Amino acid sequence: MILFVLGCGLCLPAAGAQYKTVLTAGLTALRANDLPLARRSLEQASKMPEADAMVWLGLAETYRRSSEPERADQAAARALGMAPDDPRVLHDLAMYHSTTENWAAAAAMEERAARLLPENTEPVQNAIGLHLRAGQPEKAVSLAQWGIEQQDSTDLRLLLAQAHLAAGNPKPAIEALEGAIKVQPYEERPYFELARLRMSLEDFAGSLETIDRGERIFSKSPQLALLRGIALYGQRRFPEAVDAFLRSAELAPGLEQPHAFLGRILSHAHDRLDRVTARFAAFAAATPENYLSQYLYAAALLEGMGPAVNPETASKAEALLRRSIERKEDFADSHFEIGALLAKMRDFESAEKHLKRSVELNPKSSKAHYHLSRVYARLGKNELAEAARALHEKLTEEERQAMRSGMASETQPALSGVIK
């Protein structure tokens, strides 16, 4: 990370012309990563009477890049000693300590800068994030509360909620998110975060109430529609969950996540299966290089085909699954579906290969062990068939317990493509 000072040639202090020239030469060399020249120039500047915090910041970075951590820290300490109340220097020191992953020191520097600039919320937000990275949630809570007293904002209240959660206190986190909604009722993210938090606490009714409030304003929000689907799934209201996931997918046709959730509950689509299949077909056509889109379209076709083999549908699904495997060989579900399909088509040896690969990639899948046990039986591998059946029975109950919490826990990373 390059320190702020490297881009601050116009910010040099009033000083002698020679000092400015040597300092500028050193910082320019450092920017170009010419460490020998940077070192010579900056060390020369540091010996001049006009030497100030800027030269020591430059030396700290030069020594750090030269793998001299002790000298780098000493230079950083000199910079702090020369300008302990300069927000610019404190911010640069925070960046320096972040580069060395000394998050606690970085947080301390950025907090000092923030408290010197109470009218500016950016340093406060940066410091809160650094405290959280340093594993100091209580300090993050305290600073967020101070920042809100100086200048209330949605971002600070969201960070306050995050800090409370990191400290293991969901109730004040909920209060902070409700506060964020009051501060700015026409911003979507607080509704999303509050609904997601309540869902993580298995308060599905509370999550749906928050989503209702949000959707009164953001009626075409794919992320709120997606959360609605997950909350409805948590209440075992499967047909309504399918509708919510479909709405999310139709609002954001290029987004993977609602399509993926629909794929998980295809068995609950029933009279909506044609609509789901059409959505998956459009997704597959729009993203032909996406392994998931090819798999989902095939899975919907197979769900509609039922237990009997329709040669045309089976051929189309097989081609899609092979395409999915070409794009991502280590995706267990594609191997499972093609293995189950090949077993239906009585190609048991090929089915065994794909089902074994599915189990290898996802040994906790009960359905893969079940189908593999049937294929083993068809091939006369009775001991293997019995072992696979036993694993299927053991894993079935475990999957039922894990699915409910697992869907909610995946929402945040999966929605990174939607939230701005």
SULQUIGI-V978854 format. One record per helix or strand. SS is the DSSP state (H for helix, E for strand). FROM is the first residue (numbers start at 0). LEN is the number of residues. If there is no record, write none. Layout:
BEGIN
((SS | FROM | LEN) (SS | FROM | LEN))
END
This chain:
BEGIN
((H | 3 | 4) (H | 8 | 3) (H | 16 | 15) (H | 34 | 12) (H | 52 | 13) (H | 68 | 14) (H | 86 | 13) (H | 102 | 14) (H | 120 | 13) (H | 136 | 14) (H | 153 | 13) (H | 169 | 14) (H | 187 | 13) (H | 203 | 14) (H | 221 | 13) (H | 237 | 14) (H | 255 | 9) (H | 265 | 3) (H | 269 | 17) (H | 290 | 15) (H | 310 | 17) (H | 331 | 13) (H | 347 | 14) (H | 365 | 13) (H | 381 | 28) (H | 410 | 7))
END
